Amino acid sequence: MIFDKRWREERTAKRKVQELNDVYEPKIQKAERTDNDQYQGLLAEFFHERDVIEDPVKRARTRIWMAKGAEQGIKIPTTDERGLWERSVLTGEFNLTDEGVAEIRRRITTDKEERLRYRTVWLRDIVAPVTALLSTTLGILSTILGLLVMLRSCK
């Protein structure tokens, strides 16, 4: 359910940014050829409008991935790590970049693999030998029982 809501929000934001791009692109291209000041103003206006649309989605995505990382007990990247964070122009808060989300995903996956490896080692080193020991013991008991039955029948 949460995934669907977040996915819808991201799709809606992408659609709105595309619509914004469709509106501003002809104006920006026209201004680029004629008036540099108008060109710079239109670019700044476009980027601001785009940030207004994308910032809430990026903030929500950052909160979700930070919560997932904390839930798994992994180290969240610091804001000093270049390329993983970007500062919001509107709020001044740091949001994860796509690379930041990928890094948290990688850390979560690595943590899960290590936990699984620990369980696998435990299974391999304890359960398998105990099972083999029980099977061997059962085989020896069966052999002894068979010999006893044969000895009794020979008397």
Secondary structure as the mmCIF struct_conf table of DSSP 4:
data_model
#
loop_
_struct_conf.conf_type_id
_struct_conf.id
_struct_conf.beg_label_comp_id
_struct_conf.beg_label_asym_id
_struct_conf.beg_label_seq_id
_struct_conf.end_label_comp_id
_struct_conf.end_label_asym_id
_struct_conf.end_label_seq_id
HELX_RH_AL_P HELX_RH_AL_P1 ILE A 2 THR A 34
HELX_RH_AL_P HELX_RH_AL_P2 ASN A 36 GLN A 72
TURN_TY1_P TURN_TY1_P1 GLY A 73 GLY A 73
HELX_LH_PP_P HELX_LH_PP_P1 ILE A 74 THR A 78
TURN_TY1_P TURN_TY1_P2 THR A 79 ASP A 80
BEND BEND1 GLU A 81 GLU A 81
TURN_TY1_P TURN_TY1_P3 ARG A 82 LEU A 84
STRN STRN1 TRP A 85 ARG A 87
TURN_TY1_P TURN_TY1_P4 VAL A 89 THR A 91
STRN STRN2 PHE A 94 LEU A 96
HELX_RH_AL_P HELX_RH_AL_P3 ASP A 98 TRP A 122
HELX_RH_PI_P HELX_RH_PI_P1 LEU A 123 VAL A 127
HELX_RH_AL_P HELX_RH_AL_P4 ALA A 128 CYS A 154
#
